[in-house]
Amino acid sequence: MGPRVGKSTLMNLIGCLDTPTSGQYFINGNLVSDMTGRRTGPNPQSGNRFVFQTFNLLPRATSLHNVELPLIYSGMPADKRLERARMAMKAVDLESRMYHKPNELSGGQRQRVAVARALVNNPSILLATSPRHLDTATGNEIMALFERLHQQGNTIILVTHEHDIALHATA
């Protein structure tokens, strides 16, 4: 998709942040207009999760705590959420950086923490924008991570206007 063709609108609709002005659509077999808690989808444990371009990490919190935050908000007990957060950090190959704060991480590592935070609730759909502001090697690393997560059964919708990023897509 090129600039100004509805990438953000598409993401906001799929992520249940916006509602359509007409028509209807289903996510995971659920009519979106019938869902409660639009921001989390039909089930907070399997809803849609965003990976933001700007990462949106808390600067004074460790990587592990940043990943754990969605689980805290969902009311999960501490022992379970720490284990889930650790597993998500492992899934993005950042076990050794769990106790580092964002300013102690590279841009690619911060992006992977953001991916881990999005994965921690086992979402049915991972929504992401292309990894901008990263050097080519780091951008390729993030795309390789998305490809690996997709091969493991995760549905990933990534919007971009960058041709080299779009070439990673599968139909």
N, CA and C atoms as a LAMMPS dump frame, in Angstrom:
ITEM: TIMESTEP
0
ITEM: NUMBER OF ATOMS
513
ITEM: BOX BOUNDS ff ff ff
-5.0000000000000000e+02 5.0000000000000000e+02
-5.0000000000000000e+02 5.0000000000000000e+02
-5.0000000000000000e+02 5.0000000000000000e+02
ITEM: ATOMS id mol type element x y z
1 1 1 N 0.839 -1.18 0
2 1 2 C 0 0 0
3 1 3 C 0.881 1.24 0
4 2 1 N 0.514 2.223 -0.75
5 2 2 C 1.265 3.468 -0.801
6 2 3 C 0.822 4.422 0.283
7 3 1 N 1.458 5.586 0.336
8 3 2 C 1.06 6.589 1.323
9 3 3 C -0.401 7.001 1.135
10 4 1 N -1.084 7.263 2.215
11 4 2 C -2.454 7.784 2.232
12 4 3 C -3.471 6.904 1.498
13 5 1 N -3.389 5.622 1.722
14 5 2 C -4.358 4.724 1.101
15 5 3 C -5.151 3.948 2.133
16 6 1 N -5.019 4.291 3.403
17 6 2 C -5.845 3.667 4.415
18 6 3 C -5.144 2.662 5.303
19 7 1 N -3.813 2.686 5.362
20 7 2 C -3.097 1.719 6.2
21 7 3 C -3.502 1.86 7.669
22 8 1 N -3.509 3.071 8.184
23 8 2 C -3.87 3.284 9.589
24 8 3 C -5.331 2.949 9.844
25 9 1 N -6.192 3.29 8.903
26 9 2 C -7.611 2.969 9.042
27 9 3 C -7.804 1.463 9.114
28 10 1 N -7.128 0.733 8.222
29 10 2 C -7.218 -0.725 8.236
30 10 3 C -6.763 -1.28 9.579
31 11 1 N -5.622 -0.817 10.073
32 11 2 C -5.1 -1.302 11.352
33 11 3 C -6.071 -0.987 12.493
34 12 1 N -6.603 0.214 12.504
35 12 2 C -7.525 0.602 13.568
36 12 3 C -8.819 -0.196 13.521
37 13 1 N -9.282 -0.537 12.337
38 13 2 C -10.496 -1.35 12.224
39 13 3 C -10.226 -2.786 12.671
40 14 1 N -9.148 -3.383 12.185
41 14 2 C -8.836 -4.759 12.583
42 14 3 C -8.551 -4.834 14.076
43 15 1 N -7.876 -3.817 14.602
44 15 2 C -7.54 -3.785 16.025
45 15 3 C -8.678 -3.337 16.92
46 16 1 N -9.844 -3.079 16.332
47 16 2 C -11.049 -2.683 17.076
48 16 3 C -10.866 -1.36 17.818
49 17 1 N -10.02 -0.49 17.279
50 17 2 C -9.873 0.847 17.857
51 17 3 C -10.855 1.817 17.226
52 18 1 N -11.287 1.523 15.996
53 18 2 C -12.283 2.32 15.29
54 18 3 C -13.433 1.411 14.885
55 19 1 N -14.574 2.013 14.602
56 19 2 C -15.712 1.249 14.096
57 19 3 C -16.035 1.744 12.687
58 20 1 N -16.463 0.855 11.822
59 20 2 C -16.777 1.279 10.452
60 20 3 C -18.019 2.162 10.436
61 21 1 N -18.071 3.048 9.454
62 21 2 C -19.244 3.924 9.314
63 21 3 C -20.407 3.181 8.667
64 22 1 N -20.099 2.08 7.973
65 22 2 C -21.156 1.241 7.406
66 22 3 C -20.609 -0.163 7.214
67 23 1 N -21.506 -1.094 7.015
68 23 2 C -21.109 -2.483 6.814
69 23 3 C -20.768 -3.174 8.123
70 24 1 N -20.279 -4.377 8.006
71 24 2 C -19.898 -5.156 9.17
72 24 3 C -18.758 -6.083 8.807
73 25 1 N -18.008 -6.528 9.813
74 25 2 C -16.946 -7.488 9.575
75 25 3 C -16.748 -8.348 10.81
76 26 1 N -16.14 -9.505 10.57
77 26 2 C -15.94 -10.503 11.606
78 26 3 C -14.449 -10.689 11.856
79 27 1 N -14.087 -10.92 13.107
80 27 2 C -12.731 -11.312 13.476
81 27 3 C -12.862 -12.559 14.334
82 28 1 N -12.15 -13.607 13.934
83 28 2 C -12.215 -14.892 14.647
84 28 3 C -13.649 -15.397 14.775
85 29 1 N -14.455 -15.137 13.751
86 29 2 C -15.825 -15.607 13.75
87 29 3 C -16.784 -14.761 14.562
88 30 1 N -16.301 -13.648 15.108
89 30 2 C -17.146 -12.773 15.923
90 30 3 C -17.45 -11.483 15.176
91 31 1 N -18.717 -11.11 15.149
92 31 2 C -19.111 -9.843 14.555
93 31 3 C -18.544 -8.728 15.423
94 32 1 N -17.707 -7.893 14.853
95 32 2 C -16.993 -6.877 15.631
96 32 3 C -17.95 -5.942 16.354
97 33 1 N -19.048 -5.583 15.735
98 33 2 C -19.981 -4.662 16.388
99 33 3 C -20.635 -5.273 17.622
100 34 1 N -20.602 -6.607 17.753
101 34 2 C -21.181 -7.276 18.923
102 34 3 C -20.174 -7.496 20.052
103 35 1 N -18.903 -7.213 19.773
104 35 2 C -17.869 -7.474 20.779
105 35 3 C -17.974 -6.483 21.929
106 36 1 N -17.637 -6.968 23.108
107 36 2 C -17.522 -6.07 24.244
108 36 3 C -16.048 -5.793 24.442
109 37 1 N -15.718 -4.633 24.946
110 37 2 C -14.319 -4.287 25.149
111 37 3 C -13.595 -4.204 23.815
112 38 1 N -14.016 -3.28 22.955
113 38 2 C -13.495 -3.178 21.597
114 38 3 C -11.972 -3.189 21.521
115 39 1 N -11.305 -2.641 22.477
116 39 2 C -9.85 -2.551 22.392
117 39 3 C -9.168 -3.894 22.574
118 40 1 N -9.842 -4.874 23.129
119 40 2 C -9.195 -6.154 23.364
120 40 3 C -9.748 -7.265 22.505
121 41 1 N -10.77 -6.982 21.725
122 41 2 C -11.346 -8.033 20.896
123 41 3 C -12.285 -8.898 21.712
124 42 1 N -12.703 -10.012 21.16
125 42 2 C -13.709 -10.849 21.802
126 42 3 C -13.213 -11.516 23.071
127 43 1 N -11.927 -11.699 23.192
128 43 2 C -11.355 -12.378 24.351
129 43 3 C -10.007 -11.746 24.636
130 44 1 N -9.82 -11.114 25.794
131 44 2 C -8.547 -10.453 26.071
132 44 3 C -7.343 -11.374 25.914
133 45 1 N -7.519 -12.676 26.083
134 45 2 C -6.388 -13.586 25.955
135 45 3 C -6.052 -13.893 24.497
136 46 1 N -6.985 -13.656 23.589
137 46 2 C -6.713 -14.017 22.199
138 46 3 C -7.049 -12.89 21.234
139 47 1 N -7.133 -11.68 21.712
140 47 2 C -7.47 -10.547 20.862
141 47 3 C -6.319 -10.13 19.972
142 48 1 N -6.438 -8.95 19.416
143 48 2 C -5.417 -8.417 18.529
144 48 3 C -4.438 -7.592 19.349
145 49 1 N -3.18 -7.643 18.99
146 49 2 C -2.165 -6.879 19.705
147 49 3 C -1.327 -6.087 18.721
148 50 1 N -0.948 -4.883 19.11
149 50 2 C -0.199 -3.972 18.27
150 50 3 C 1.283 -3.961 18.613
151 51 1 N 2.114 -3.822 17.583
152 51 2 C 3.527 -3.519 17.739
153 51 3 C 3.697 -2.135 17.127
154 52 1 N 3.982 -1.144 17.958
155 52 2 C 4.065 0.236 17.51
156 52 3 C 5.446 0.567 16.966
157 53 1 N 5.488 1.461 15.958
158 53 2 C 6.756 1.916 15.393
159 53 3 C 7.648 2.536 16.457
160 54 1 N 7.047 3.25 17.379
161 54 2 C 7.821 3.977 18.391
162 54 3 C 8.033 3.153 19.658
163 55 1 N 7.655 1.895 19.646
164 55 2 C 7.855 0.919 20.718
165 55 3 C 6.981 1.175 21.94
166 56 1 N 6.826 2.441 22.378
167 56 2 C 6.01 2.794 23.544
168 56 3 C 6.398 2.015 24.796
169 57 1 N 7.683 1.903 25.055
170 57 2 C 8.168 1.22 26.259
171 57 3 C 8.313 2.223 27.393
172 58 1 N 8.066 1.756 28.613
173 58 2 C 8.272 2.613 29.783
174 58 3 C 9.774 2.718 30.03
175 59 1 N 10.321 3.936 30.024
176 59 2 C 11.776 4.085 30.091
177 59 3 C 12.42 3.634 31.396
178 60 1 N 11.712 3.686 32.499
179 60 2 C 12.299 3.332 33.796
180 60 3 C 12.04 1.883 34.197
181 61 1 N 11.315 1.165 33.362
182 61 2 C 10.985 -0.23 33.659
183 61 3 C 11.923 -1.157 32.893
184 62 1 N 12.18 -2.32 33.45
185 62 2 C 12.989 -3.312 32.753
186 62 3 C 12.226 -3.842 31.549
187 63 1 N 12.944 -4.507 30.671
188 63 2 C 12.302 -5.129 29.508
189 63 3 C 11.238 -6.119 29.964
190 64 1 N 11.574 -6.928 30.966
191 64 2 C 10.637 -7.926 31.473
192 64 3 C 9.361 -7.264 31.984
193 65 1 N 9.502 -6.17 32.714
194 65 2 C 8.317 -5.487 33.249
195 65 3 C 7.496 -4.867 32.114
196 66 1 N 8.161 -4.313 31.104
197 66 2 C 7.438 -3.775 29.949
198 66 3 C 6.613 -4.861 29.272
199 67 1 N 7.164 -6.056 29.171
200 67 2 C 6.445 -7.174 28.55
201 67 3 C 5.315 -7.658 29.451
202 68 1 N 5.526 -7.599 30.731
203 68 2 C 4.548 -8.08 31.715
204 68 3 C 3.322 -7.174 31.837
205 69 1 N 3.438 -5.905 31.462
206 69 2 C 2.366 -4.931 31.693
207 69 3 C 0.973 -5.363 31.227
208 70 1 N 0.798 -5.88 30.004
209 70 2 C -0.558 -6.288 29.614
210 70 3 C -1.153 -7.338 30.543
211 71 1 N -0.302 -8.183 31.101
212 71 2 C -0.782 -9.239 32.004
213 71 3 C -1.17 -8.658 33.362
214 72 1 N -0.465 -7.623 33.789
215 72 2 C -0.828 -6.939 35.037
216 72 3 C -2.215 -6.337 34.879
217 73 1 N -2.441 -5.651 33.73
218 73 2 C -3.736 -5.016 33.491
219 73 3 C -4.863 -6.031 33.365
220 74 1 N -4.529 -7.244 32.932
221 74 2 C -5.575 -8.273 32.793
222 74 3 C -5.876 -8.961 34.127
223 75 1 N -5.063 -8.679 35.173
224 75 2 C -5.318 -9.25 36.49
225 75 3 C -4.707 -10.616 36.713
226 76 1 N -3.787 -11.027 35.869
227 76 2 C -3.152 -12.34 36.017
228 76 3 C -2.269 -12.352 37.271
229 77 1 N -2.255 -13.44 38.018
230 77 2 C -1.402 -13.544 39.214
231 77 3 C 0.084 -13.382 38.859
232 78 1 N 0.862 -12.835 39.791
233 78 2 C 2.263 -12.486 39.56
234 78 3 C 3.11 -13.649 39.067
235 79 1 N 2.957 -14.822 39.655
236 79 2 C 3.81 -15.942 39.253
237 79 3 C 3.537 -16.368 37.81
238 80 1 N 2.263 -16.376 37.434
239 80 2 C 1.909 -16.755 36.064
240 80 3 C 2.377 -15.705 35.061
241 81 1 N 2.181 -14.434 35.398
242 81 2 C 2.539 -13.393 34.434
243 81 3 C 4.051 -13.292 34.249
244 82 1 N 4.822 -13.512 35.299
245 82 2 C 6.28 -13.482 35.148
246 82 3 C 6.753 -14.62 34.25
247 83 1 N 6.174 -15.785 34.414
248 83 2 C 6.543 -16.915 33.561
249 83 3 C 6.172 -16.633 32.113
250 84 1 N 4.971 -16.091 31.877
251 84 2 C 4.54 -15.762 30.516
252 84 3 C 5.429 -14.687 29.91
253 85 1 N 5.792 -13.674 30.703
254 85 2 C 6.648 -12.599 30.199
255 85 3 C 8.033 -13.141 29.851
256 86 1 N 8.551 -14.028 30.685
257 86 2 C 9.851 -14.649 30.392
258 86 3 C 9.786 -15.473 29.106
259 87 1 N 8.698 -16.205 28.92
260 87 2 C 8.539 -17.002 27.701
261 87 3 C 8.476 -16.109 26.458
262 88 1 N 7.799 -14.972 26.572
263 88 2 C 7.707 -14.034 25.453
264 88 3 C 9.079 -13.438 25.141
265 89 1 N 9.857 -13.134 26.178
266 89 2 C 11.211 -12.614 25.963
267 89 3 C 12.077 -13.682 25.289
268 90 1 N 11.89 -14.923 25.672
269 90 2 C 12.632 -16.028 25.047
270 90 3 C 12.237 -16.166 23.579
271 91 1 N 10.952 -15.981 23.272
272 91 2 C 10.463 -16.119 21.903
273 91 3 C 11.106 -15.116 20.952
274 92 1 N 11.557 -13.976 21.489
275 92 2 C 12.2 -12.954 20.654
276 92 3 C 13.712 -12.909 20.891
277 93 1 N 14.238 -13.972 21.507
278 93 2 C 15.681 -14.123 21.736
279 93 3 C 16.293 -13 22.577
280 94 1 N 15.598 -12.614 23.642
281 94 2 C 16.118 -11.556 24.513
282 94 3 C 16.205 -11.985 25.973
283 95 1 N 16.357 -13.265 26.209
284 95 2 C 16.453 -13.744 27.59
285 95 3 C 17.558 -13.037 28.36
286 96 1 N 18.668 -12.77 27.693
287 96 2 C 19.819 -12.165 28.368
288 96 3 C 19.638 -10.669 28.633
289 97 1 N 18.585 -10.063 28.107
290 97 2 C 18.371 -8.615 28.268
291 97 3 C 17.114 -8.299 29.077
292 98 1 N 16.566 -9.284 29.777
293 98 2 C 15.307 -9.108 30.513
294 98 3 C 15.348 -7.979 31.539
295 99 1 N 16.48 -7.793 32.161
296 99 2 C 16.554 -6.823 33.254
297 99 3 C 17.198 -5.5 32.832
298 100 1 N 17.322 -5.309 31.525
299 100 2 C 17.838 -4.054 31
300 100 3 C 16.675 -3.109 30.721
301 101 1 N 16.918 -1.831 30.908
302 101 2 C 15.92 -0.808 30.606
303 101 3 C 16.055 -0.405 29.14
304 102 1 N 15.017 0.203 28.573
305 102 2 C 15.046 0.535 27.148
306 102 3 C 16.288 1.317 26.695
307 103 1 N 16.771 2.247 27.511
308 103 2 C 17.931 3.038 27.086
309 103 3 C 19.22 2.221 27.09
310 104 1 N 19.164 1.005 27.603
311 104 2 C 20.322 0.107 27.606
312 104 3 C 20.261 -0.898 26.455
313 105 1 N 19.269 -0.728 25.583
314 105 2 C 19.052 -1.652 24.473
315 105 3 C 19.238 -0.935 23.144
316 106 1 N 19.601 -1.689 22.123
317 106 2 C 19.667 -1.13 20.774
318 106 3 C 18.243 -0.922 20.248
319 107 1 N 18.12 -0.237 19.117
320 107 2 C 16.8 -0.039 18.513
321 107 3 C 16.133 -1.359 18.163
322 108 1 N 16.906 -2.289 17.635
323 108 2 C 16.351 -3.605 17.293
324 108 3 C 15.905 -4.377 18.515
325 109 1 N 16.655 -4.26 19.601
326 109 2 C 16.272 -4.936 20.84
327 109 3 C 15.01 -4.312 21.42
328 110 1 N 14.893 -2.99 21.356
329 110 2 C 13.656 -2.328 21.831
330 110 3 C 12.463 -2.791 20.999
331 111 1 N 12.677 -2.929 19.677
332 111 2 C 11.59 -3.406 18.809
333 111 3 C 11.186 -4.818 19.218
334 112 1 N 12.155 -5.67 19.532
335 112 2 C 11.841 -7.048 19.924
336 112 3 C 11.128 -7.095 21.269
337 113 1 N 11.46 -6.175 22.187
338 113 2 C 10.716 -6.099 23.451
339 113 3 C 9.262 -5.733 23.157
340 114 1 N 9.056 -4.799 22.228
341 114 2 C 7.689 -4.413 21.856
342 114 3 C 6.945 -5.602 21.24
343 115 1 N 7.639 -6.408 20.449
344 115 2 C 7.019 -7.603 19.868
345 115 3 C 6.67 -8.589 20.982
346 116 1 N 7.587 -8.788 21.923
347 116 2 C 7.326 -9.704 23.045
348 116 3 C 6.117 -9.245 23.843
349 117 1 N 6.008 -7.938 24.08
350 117 2 C 4.857 -7.407 24.826
351 117 3 C 3.561 -7.678 24.059
352 118 1 N 3.612 -7.569 22.744
353 118 2 C 2.417 -7.839 21.942
354 118 3 C 2.073 -9.325 21.941
355 119 1 N 3.074 -10.187 22.062
356 119 2 C 2.86 -11.634 22.023
357 119 3 C 2.436 -12.233 23.356
358 120 1 N 2.662 -11.525 24.452
359 120 2 C 2.538 -12.123 25.783
360 120 3 C 1.133 -12.658 26.083
361 121 1 N 0.119 -12.106 25.458
362 121 2 C -1.253 -12.57 25.671
363 121 3 C -1.698 -13.585 24.621
364 122 1 N -0.753 -14.124 23.852
365 122 2 C -1.08 -15.084 22.796
366 122 3 C -2.189 -14.561 21.888
367 123 1 N -1.947 -13.434 21.224
368 123 2 C -3.004 -12.846 20.389
369 123 3 C -3.313 -13.694 19.168
370 124 1 N -4.53 -13.578 18.684
371 124 2 C -4.9 -14.289 17.465
372 124 3 C -4.32 -13.585 16.245
373 125 1 N -4.145 -12.274 16.337
374 125 2 C -3.578 -11.494 15.24
375 125 3 C -2.588 -10.495 15.831
376 126 1 N -1.393 -10.454 15.263
377 126 2 C -0.382 -9.476 15.65
378 126 3 C -0.39 -8.394 14.58
379 127 1 N -0.67 -7.16 14.979
380 127 2 C -0.732 -6.033 14.05
381 127 3 C 0.527 -5.196 14.208
382 128 1 N 1.204 -4.921 13.092
383 128 2 C 2.46 -4.182 13.167
384 128 3 C 2.586 -3.21 12.008
385 129 1 N 3.339 -2.157 12.256
386 129 2 C 3.736 -1.248 11.193
387 129 3 C 5.176 -1.584 10.846
388 130 1 N 5.598 -1.231 9.652
389 130 2 C 6.942 -1.618 9.233
390 130 3 C 7.979 -1.002 10.164
391 131 1 N 9.062 -1.732 10.397
392 131 2 C 10.079 -1.274 11.343
393 131 3 C 10.917 -0.136 10.771
394 132 1 N 10.392 1.077 10.851
395 132 2 C 11.109 2.25 10.363
396 132 3 C 12.114 2.707 11.405
397 133 1 N 12.969 3.613 10.998
398 133 2 C 13.961 4.23 11.873
399 133 3 C 14.986 3.218 12.378
400 134 1 N 15.048 2.056 11.743
401 134 2 C 16.055 1.063 12.079
402 134 3 C 16.964 0.912 10.867
403 135 1 N 18.238 0.653 11.112
404 135 2 C 19.133 0.44 9.981
405 135 3 C 18.689 -0.816 9.232
406 136 1 N 19.201 -0.974 8.025
407 136 2 C 18.771 -2.07 7.164
408 136 3 C 18.972 -3.432 7.814
409 137 1 N 20.134 -3.64 8.438
410 137 2 C 20.409 -4.938 9.063
411 137 3 C 19.423 -5.219 10.187
412 138 1 N 19.14 -4.21 11.006
413 138 2 C 18.206 -4.388 12.121
414 138 3 C 16.791 -4.583 11.595
415 139 1 N 16.41 -3.838 10.558
416 139 2 C 15.09 -4.028 9.94
417 139 3 C 14.934 -5.437 9.401
418 140 1 N 15.991 -5.964 8.781
419 140 2 C 15.956 -7.343 8.286
420 140 3 C 15.838 -8.339 9.438
421 141 1 N 16.493 -8.039 10.555
422 141 2 C 16.419 -8.907 11.745
423 141 3 C 14.979 -8.966 12.268
424 142 1 N 14.313 -7.819 12.312
425 142 2 C 12.929 -7.77 12.793
426 142 3 C 12.021 -8.511 11.818
427 143 1 N 12.252 -8.346 10.513
428 143 2 C 11.432 -9.062 9.54
429 143 3 C 11.664 -10.565 9.653
430 144 1 N 12.895 -10.983 9.913
431 144 2 C 13.18 -12.413 10.105
432 144 3 C 12.437 -12.924 11.337
433 145 1 N 12.365 -12.109 12.393
434 145 2 C 11.611 -12.483 13.594
435 145 3 C 10.136 -12.661 13.247
436 146 1 N 9.554 -11.711 12.506
437 146 2 C 8.156 -11.831 12.102
438 146 3 C 7.946 -13.097 11.271
439 147 1 N 8.872 -13.398 10.367
440 147 2 C 8.742 -14.605 9.553
441 147 3 C 8.786 -15.858 10.419
442 148 1 N 9.678 -15.878 11.407
443 148 2 C 9.773 -17.038 12.306
444 148 3 C 8.486 -17.185 13.115
445 149 1 N 7.96 -16.066 13.629
446 149 2 C 6.712 -16.111 14.398
447 149 3 C 5.56 -16.595 13.517
448 150 1 N 5.545 -16.161 12.259
449 150 2 C 4.505 -16.615 11.329
450 150 3 C 4.623 -18.12 11.095
451 151 1 N 5.839 -18.621 10.923
452 151 2 C 6.044 -20.056 10.71
453 151 3 C 5.606 -20.873 11.922
454 152 1 N 5.603 -20.244 13.108
455 152 2 C 5.169 -20.92 14.326
456 152 3 C 3.657 -20.852 14.505
457 153 1 N 2.953 -20.278 13.522
458 153 2 C 1.494 -20.277 13.559
459 153 3 C 0.852 -18.952 13.912
460 154 1 N 1.636 -17.899 14.077
461 154 2 C 1.077 -16.587 14.4
462 154 3 C 0.618 -15.879 13.128
463 155 1 N -0.552 -15.26 13.19
464 155 2 C -1.025 -14.431 12.087
465 155 3 C -0.493 -13.027 12.321
466 156 1 N 0.206 -12.499 11.337
467 156 2 C 0.815 -11.171 11.458
468 156 3 C 0.335 -10.322 10.297
469 157 1 N -0.227 -9.178 10.619
470 157 2 C -0.592 -8.207 9.599
471 157 3 C 0.345 -7.03 9.786
472 158 1 N 1.139 -6.773 8.758
473 158 2 C 2.125 -5.702 8.8
474 158 3 C 1.808 -4.732 7.68
475 159 1 N 1.587 -3.478 8.002
476 159 2 C 1.324 -2.483 6.97
477 159 3 C 2.601 -1.692 6.713
478 160 1 N 2.831 -1.437 5.436
479 160 2 C 4.032 -0.721 5.039
480 160 3 C 3.826 -0.084 3.677
481 161 1 N 4.628 0.921 3.376
482 161 2 C 4.691 1.443 2.019
483 161 3 C 6.095 1.235 1.462
484 162 1 N 6.894 0.447 2.183
485 162 2 C 8.258 0.152 1.761
486 162 3 C 8.273 -1.164 0.981
487 163 1 N 8.686 -1.073 -0.283
488 163 2 C 8.662 -2.236 -1.173
489 163 3 C 9.492 -3.403 -0.643
490 164 1 N 10.684 -3.142 -0.109
491 164 2 C 11.538 -4.229 0.364
492 164 3 C 10.922 -4.958 1.555
493 165 1 N 10.165 -4.254 2.392
494 165 2 C 9.474 -4.887 3.515
495 165 3 C 8.293 -5.708 2.995
496 166 1 N 7.562 -5.163 2.018
497 166 2 C 6.4 -5.865 1.463
498 166 3 C 6.791 -7.183 0.798
499 167 1 N 8.016 -7.297 0.318
500 167 2 C 8.458 -8.529 -0.338
501 167 3 C 8.504 -9.708 0.625
502 168 1 N 8.476 -9.456 1.929
503 168 2 C 8.496 -10.53 2.933
504 168 3 C 7.122 -11.185 3.095
505 169 1 N 6.088 -10.579 2.526
506 169 2 C 4.716 -11.057 2.746
507 169 3 C 4.463 -12.41 2.093
508 170 1 N 3.555 -13.16 2.708
509 170 2 C 3.071 -14.393 2.118
510 170 3 C 1.568 -14.26 1.926
511 171 1 N 1.043 -14.969 0.979
512 171 2 C -0.394 -14.868 0.713
513 171 3 C -1.136 -15.947 1.459
